[in-house]
């Protein structure tokens, strides 16, 4: 199947939005979570309630949403990297297995051929 058949016309635009927007949402979410946590722990020294603790509750979904956007935006690059790292190892493993199993396959083939020859000889002696 052609790779272009798998892509929608907006594919590149969506990927760019995910790759740019994801890190922005992560940064904003992380900033808000940090502001909320600093406000929470800073209030321990006083009797005042934390003023910006709500920022942590706004930042956590933004952090998650940005992480998901990054995951989908960079998925192709990650999978290409994984394929590039694992393909040579898989090729070596298949070649190693092929070389290691070759004597066994030869022995089985030889046994089958001898069995067929013996069966034909027995048929000829019976006739």
N, C-alpha and C positions, 0 to 999 in steps of 0.2 A: 504494500500500500504506500502511496506517495505521501510524504510528510506534509505537503501542502493541503492534502485532502483532510487531514486531521485538524488543521488550524482554521479557526473562524477568521473572518476578515478583520475583526477587532483584536485579534490575539496579541499582537505586538503592543498595542496601546494599553490593553489590560495588564500585560506583564510589566510594562513601564510604571503604570499607576501602582501596582502591587510592590514593585521594587523600590519606588520612591516613598510611597505612602506608608509602607510597613515600618521602616526605620523611624519615620517621623512620629507615628503613633506610639512606637516603643519608647522613643525618647520622651515624648510628652507624658505618657503613662508613668514611666520611671520617675520623671521629675515630680509629678503629682503625688505618687506614692511616697517619695522621699520627703516632700513638704508635709504630707499628712503624718508621717512617722516622727519627723522632727518636732512638729507641733505637739503630738501626743506625748512624747518623752520629755519635752521641755516643760510641759504642764505639771510634771511630778514635783518640781521644786516649789510650786506655788499652789494656792487653793483655787486658782482659776481653771475653768474647763479648757480643754484644747480648742483653740480657735479655728485651725485649719485641718482638723482631723478628717473632715468630709472629703478633702482632696484625695486621701488614700482610697476611698470608695469609688471615686470617679476615675482615678488612675489605674486601678486594677483591671477593669474591663478594657480600657484603652491599651494597656500593656498586653493583654491577651489577644485582642483584635489585631494589634500591630504584629505580634508574633505569628499569628495565623497568616496575615498578609505576606510577611517575609517568607514563611514556609512555602506558600504557593508561588510567590514571585521568583524564588530561586530554586524551585524544585528541579527544573530541567538541568540547570548547571550542576546541581549536586548529583543527580543521577548520571550525568555524563562523566563526572569525576569518578563516581563509584564504578561505572562500567570500565573506564580506562584503567583503574587500579586492579580490578578483579579479572578482566578478560585474559591478560597474560598468565595469571595464576591458573585459571580454569583450563586454558590451552595446555599448559605444562602438565596439569593433572591428567587430562585426557590422554596426552601423549605417553605419560608414564604408565598409566593403566593399560594403554594399548600395547606397549612394549612388554609389560609384566604379564599380561594375559595371553600373549601370543603362543607360548609353549603349550599352555593348556588347551587352547583352541586347536592347535596342530594335533595334539594327542587325541582329542575327541574326534576330530575329522578322520584321523588315521583309523581309529577304532570303528567308526561308522563304515568307512570304506572296506575294512577287512570283514566286517559283519556282512556287508552286501555281497562281497566276493564269495564268502563261505556259503551264504544262502543260495547263490546261483550254482555253485559247485554241487551242493546237496541236491538241488533240483535236477541237475544234469545226471547225477548218479542214480536218482530214483527213476528216471525215464528210461 
